[in-house]
Amino acid sequence: MANILWAIETVSAVLLIILILLHSPKGDGIGGIGGASHVFASQKSAEKGLNKLTGIVCAVFVVCAFLIGFGIVK
């Protein structure tokens, strides 16, 4: 069980890094990458979805770190 948690934590850590790097401080968001702004209906919906996904991945990472760190799962 601990190996599964380590795998989930590793994957969520990599995803979290990628998702955070996708956020744009100037509001371009995902659309600023390669000029793909026309892919999404609006920038606001793209940023809203990215924020929600980042929060979910962050929660998964924190829960896994808590379970592994306190030795609840062995």
N, C-alpha and C positions, 0 to 999 in steps of 0.2 A: 504494500500500500504506500509506503514511503517513497518508493521509486516512482510510482505514478504521480505523486504530489511533486516530486522534484522535476519530473518531465513537464507537468502542467506549469509549474513556476518558471521554468526556463523558457518555455514557449510564450508565456504571458509577459515575461520580461522583455523578450525580443520584440513582441508585438507592441508593447507599451513604448519602447524606444522609437519604433517606426511611427506609431500614431502621434506621438508628441512632436516628432520632427516634421510631420505633415501639417501641423498647425502653423499658420502664418501670423506673424505679429502685425502685419499690415492689412489683414483681412482677405488676402488672396485665397488662403486655404488650399484645398486640393486643386482648385482650378488654376493655380499659378504654376503647376508642374506641367511642363510641356504644352502649355496653352490649351489645356483641356477644359476650359471653363464652360464650353458649350455642352458638355456631357450632362451636367446637372441642370435641373430646372431653374434653380437660383442658388447663388452663393450662400445665402442664409440657410437654406435647407441642407446644403452640403456641410457647412460648419456645425449645424445643430446635430446632424447624424454623427459627425466625427467626434464631437464632444461627448455624445451619449456612449459611443463605442469605446472611447478612451476611459470613461468612468467605469464601464463594465469590466474592461480588462484590468483596470487598476484595482477594483474590488476583488477580482479573482486572485491577483497577485498578492494582495494584502492578506487574504484569508489563507492562502497556501503558506505564506511566510509565517503567519501566526501558528498554524498547525505544525509546521516543521520546527519552528523555533522553540516552542514550548514542549515539544516532544509528545504531543497528544496522539499522534499517529506513529506507530513503530513498525 
